[in-house]
Amino acid sequence: MLLTVAHFDFPYQAQIARAQLEAEGINAWVADEFTISMQWLYSKA
């Protein structure tokens, strides 16, 4: 089951949250990380 936990404007914020979840033993990943890195205006879309 997939669950969205949060939305972030910048990839580094999402990576910090992912690392915190994984430190607690929860598998996590960041969706569309590279798209946002290339076109940061899409972060609000």
N, C-alpha and C positions, 0 to 999 in steps of 0.2 A: 504494500500500500504506500502510495506517495502522499506526502503532506507538505504543503508550503508553510514554512515557519515564519518567514519575514521577507520583505522586499528591501533592497538597498540601492542607493544611487551610484555607488562606486564599488568596483570589484574588490578592493582591499577590505572594505567593510564586511562584505559577504564572506571573504576568506577568514577573517577574524571570528565571525560567528560559526563558520564551519569547523574551525579548529577547536572552538570551545565545545561544540556538540560532540566531536570525535573524542575529545579528552574525557568526556563523560560516558563514552562507550556507545554513542549513537552514530550510526552510519549516516553520512551527509555528503552532499555535493552541491556545487553551484551551477545552476542552469544558465546558459547564454552568457557565460562569463566573457568569452572572447568577442562576442558580438558587441557587448557594451564597451569593451576596451577599444574597439575600432570605431564605433559610432556612439559616443557617450550621450548623444541627444535621444537615443532610443531607450534610455534607462527609465523614462517616464511613460513610455508606450505600453 
